[in-house]
Amino acid sequence: MKEPVIILLLEDDPTHVKAIKRELHDFDGSIVIEQVANPNEFFDILKKGQKYTLFIVNYDLPQTNGIEVTRKTRVEYRMKQPIIMLLGLRYEDYVEKALEAGANHSLIKTENYHTHLPGLVKDCLKKGPEVKQQAVAEYHPQGRVIRFVINGQQVEGTEGETILEVATRYGIKIPTLCYHPSVSTFGACRICMVEVTQRGRSSLRPSCVFPISDGLEVKTATERVLKARRVLLELLLARCPDAEILKEMSEELGLQGTRFPLAVNPDKCILCGLCVRACQEVVGVSAISFTMRGLYREIGTPFSTVTEACTGCGECAKICPTNAITFEYIDEKIRKKRKVVAVKCDGCAGYNNRACVINCPTGALEVLPIEEYMAKHKVLFNIELRELLRQSLEEEEERHDNK
């Protein structure tokens, strides 16, 4: 059995993570991809001295940029493995900077950029740390090209895309709460409101559900837009005064709290519906849904009891923007009662915690020693998953022997 190619992927967008994993796994089944969402996790792994074949680093990161991460990886941690840098459309000028910082390849994140990755990975594996060349994928839209303007900048999209999708691709920030690229859009929170001018008429529209068209003029931060966002945030703060993300967004807009009366029983749920859509569309079980109506509307399980449909995967907690659903709650209410073990996983939805081999709630997977399972199904798990599963199996054997 040949030595597996282990890639450490630094990428915070689950849609990109899923596309990258699919493309590379189709290219070579022996590739193992371990993904982290922020630089701190990335450097924590480097400190442990775990061995990787190469690194893939996203430039546009929440805490710092990928060039700084690459430079630190080369200089401070003295890693010689090849590094592939992923750059957003508006960062094409950073290609040379990425190479100067120590990247071996730089790739522009166009619509089909992930199809170029197998070639770059193959090149890196062949030439090792000595490979040094620039790779820029051109933008090839998969439909009719639509040209319009965002904040005075000429942009391009394809028919069927929304304003938010195009703006995100160009690195134009529009705040969101109820939007996530892995699930369908819902337009519940309206925080992503922008000012749209069409045929001479201007109006406020939610960018996550508004389709693009030729000649649109979009402004994301006019006084009219900011005023609408402030009012919406005040209403949400009245319902969820303890939600940290609402406090942070309020500070950015200069709000000092809310003028509206607080809810009688405030909580952190803003009824964005992300957890409901993730459970239905990603996990495919619909264990939770909206219940009740009007002022009494909430999210819960049928009859507010533990449902057999819930696998304890933690998808709802991972996607919740306000931390209204926590892993601790799932551990207490679901996993302990159902004996479900959740671990960091390399597959399934691409970014969630998932119980797989041990204690599979549906019985779809056989409980085998990890080596036997890997040989039978010809799969490779990431290091952390393998160790956690082995530990779970040993604990299960001990419980059985003690009986």
N, C-alpha and C positions, 0 to 999 in steps of 0.2 A: 504493500500500500504506500503510495507516494506521500511525501511530506505535505501536510495541508498548508495552504496559503492563508495566513491570519492577518486580516486588515483591521486597523483601528480607525473608525469613521467618526469624525467630529462634525455633526450636523444636527441642528435643532428642529428642522422642518420634517415632520413625519411623512409627508407626501414624497419629498425627495429621498428620504431614507428608504421608503418602500420601493421606489423606482430603481434606486441604486442596487439594493439587495436582489431584486428580481433579475436585473440585467446581468449582474456578476455571477449569480448562482446559475443562471441559464448558460453562461459562458463557460463556467468550470464548477462542477458540483463539489469539488474539494475545497473551495474557498469558504473560509469562516469569517464573518463580519461581526465585529463587536462595536456597538454604537454608543456614543455618549453625546449629551446635548449641550454641555458647556465646557469651557476651558479648564475649570477647576477639576472636574471629573477626569478630563484628559490628562492633566499633569499628575493627579493622584495615581493614575495607572502607571505613568512613566516612572514615578518614584518607586513603585513596587518592583520594577525591573522585569516586568513581563515581556516576553519576546514577541515581536510582530514582524511581518514581512514588509509591510509598507503602511503609510498613513494617508488618509484622505481628509483634508481640512477645508471646511467652508469659510470663506472670507467674512461674510456678514454674520457675526456672532453677537449674542445678547450682551456679553460683558466686555469683549475686546475684539479686535479684528484678527483674521486668520494669519496675516503677515507677522503680527507680533507673536502669535502662537508658534508659527514656523521658525522664526528667528530664535525664540527661546528654546524650542526643541533641539535646534542645531547647536546653539552656543552653550546654554546652561546644562542641558541634559545630554549633549554630545551624541545624539542619535544620528546614525548614518543611513538608516533605511530611507528609501525613496519617499518623497512627499508629493501628492497631487493636490493642487490648490483649486477650489471651486470658486469662481468669481461671478457676481451678479451682472446683469446686462449693463448697468450704469457704471460698472467698475472695470471696463475694458482697458482703461489707461493704467490699471494696476498690474497688468501682465508682467511687465519688466520688473516692477517692485517685488512681485511674488518670487520671481526667479532669483533676484538679488538676495532675498531673505533666506533662500535655501531650498525653495520648491524645485522639484525636477520637472514638473509639468504644471501648466495652468490651463484651466478649462472654463469657458464661459457657459454659465447655466442658462442656455437657451431652452426652447421647448423640448427638444429631443437630445439634450446634452448627454444624458446617461447612456445613450447608445454608443457614445465615443469612449466610455470608460474602459470596456474590455480591452480595446486596443492599447490604451495607455498603460493599463495594469500589465498586459503582456509585455510591453516594451520595458517597463520597470523590472519585471521578473527576469527578463533576458539580459538587460544591461546592468542591473543593480544600481548602486548609488552613483555610478558614473554618468547615467543618463541625464542629459541636460538640454531640453529643447522646449519650445513654446508650442502649445496646442490650443487653438481657438476655434470653437465650433460656430458656424454661421447660423443665423436665425432662419429656420425653414418652417414657417407656419403651416399647420395641417388643415387649413381652410381659407376662406376668403379673408384677405387682409383688410382690417378696419383701422383708419388713421384718425386720431383725435388729439386733443390737448389736455394735459393735466398740469395745473399750476404754471401755465405758459410754456411747458415742455411738450414737443411733438412726440407722441408715442404710437406704437402699433400693437394691435391685438388681433385675435381671430374671432370670427362670428360665433356667438354663443358664450364668450367670456364676459365676466362682469367687470365693473370699474375697479373693484378691490383686487381682483386677480391680476389685472394689468398693472395697477399701481404697485402691488407687491413685487412683481417681476422687475420693475424699474427701480425698486428701492425707495419708493415714495411711501412714507409711513401714514397709515390711517388707523386709528385706534379701533379695536374690536373687543367684544366680550362673548357674544354668542356664535362667533364664526370659528370654524376649524377646517383646514383643507381636507381632512380625512372623512368628513361627513357632509351631507347635503346642507345647503344654506337654509336658514329659517327666518332671518330678519326680525328677531325678537327684541333685541336691546336698543337698536337704532343709534348706538354710539358711533357707528361708522358713517354717519350722515355726512354728505358732501353737497356742495352747491353745483347744480347742473344747469347749464344754459343750452337750450335746444330750440332752434328756429326762433331765436330772439327772446324767448321766455325763460326766466330763471326760477328754479324751485329747489327745495331740499329733498334729497333722495338717499336711501340707504345704499351704500356702494356695494354691499355684499350680494345684493339681489338685482341690482340695476344693470341690464345688458348694455354693452357698448354699441355705438353706431357711428357712422361717419359724420364728422363735423361737430361732435360733442365738445363742449368746453367745460372742464371740471376744475373746481377750486376746492381744496381740502381744508383750508384754515382761514376762511373769511370770518369777519366778526359775526355775521349771521349764523354761520356753522358753529362757531365756538359758543355762542349764546345758547343755541339749541342743545349742544352737548352738556353745558353747565346745568341746564334745567333737568335733563335726563339723569345726570349724575346725582343731582339733589334728590330726585324721586327715588333712585335706587339706594342712596344712602339712608333715606327715611325707612326703607324696608330692611336694609342690611347694613347697619351702622358699623359693624365690626369687620366687614370684608376688607382685607388689606389692599387688594387691587383697586377697589373703589376709592380708598383714601389716597393711594398714589396718583391715580388719574385726576382726582380732585385737586391735589397740590399742583400738578402740572398746569391746570387751568385756573389756578389762583382762588379756588373755593376754600372757604373756612368752615365747612360743615353744610348743613341743610336748613332751609327755612321752613320745611314741611314737618308736621308732627310725626314722631317716630311710630313705627308699627307697635301694636299692643304686645305681640310676641315676636320680636325681631329674630331673624336667623341670617345665614349667609347665602341662602339660595335666591338667585335673581330670576329663576324660571326661564333660563336661556334655552333649556332643552338639549344642550350638548350631550349630557349623559344618556338621555332617552334615545337620541339618534345614534350615538356610539353603540349602545347596547343592541339596537335593532339592526343597524347597517354594517357595523364592523364585527361584532360578536355574533349577531344573528339569532339572538334568543328572546329579545323583548321582555326581559325580566322586570323592567321598571317602565313607568309611563306617567303621563299627566293624569291626575285624579281631581275630582271635584270641579267646581266652576267659579268664575268671578273672583271675589275677594278671598275665597276659600281654596282656590286652586293651589295644588302642590304636586310634588313628584314623589312617587312611592311605588310599592309593590301591591298586587291585588290583595285587598282586605288588610293591608298594612302588616302582613306576616311574611316570614321567610319563605320565599318561593323556591320550588324545586328547579325552576328554570335557571336560576342564578348559579353560575359556575365559580363565583368568587374570583374572577379574573382581574378585577381592579380597574377595568377600562373606564368606568364612570368616575372613579377618584382621580385617575390620571388626567382626564380631559376637563374636569371641573375647574373653571377659572377662579372661583372664589373660595375653594377649599371647603365647600359645604359638605361634600362627601369625602371622607378620609379613609386611608388604608387601615387605620386603627379600628374604625367602625366596621369595615368589611371583615377584618380579622376576628373581631369579637362576635359579630352577628352571623357571619356566613362561614368563614373558613374553619373556625373551631367546631361549629355544629356539624358541618359537612365533611370535616377532615380533609379540606382541600389545601394543598401546599402551593403557594404562589412564589415564583422565582423570576429573576431577570431572564428574558428569553430572546433568542435571535430571530424568531419567526413569527408566525400568526399575523397579527395586525401590524407588526413591524416596530411598534414602540410601546407595547403594553407589557404588563406582567401577566404570565400565563401558567396555569398548572397544566402539565402535559403528560409525562409518563406516569409518575407516581401519583396514586390517588385520583386518577382521571375520573371526574364526576359522572361521565356518561359511559365509561367502560370501553370507549373507542380505541384506547391504546393499551397494549399489554404491559403488565408490570414485570419487566425483565431487568437483569443487571445491565447497566449502561452500555458496556462493551458489546453484549449480545444484541441489544436494541440497535446500536449504531451499525453493527455488521449486517443485521437482518434487513434494515431499511436503507442502508447505504447513505447515512446522514452523518453530519458532524455538528456537535453542539459547541457553543462557546465555552470557554474554560470555567467561568463562574457557574453556568447552568450545570455543567457536568459534575462539578464538585458538590453543589447543593443537592442534586438528585442522588448522588452516591450516598451522601449523608442521610438523606431521607430513607433510602432503601435499607441502610444499616440500622436506623432507628426502628423501622418497620419490622425487620428481622428480630431485633432484640425484644420488641413487644410480643411478637409471636412466640419466641422461645420462652419468655417468662410465663406465658399462659400455660 
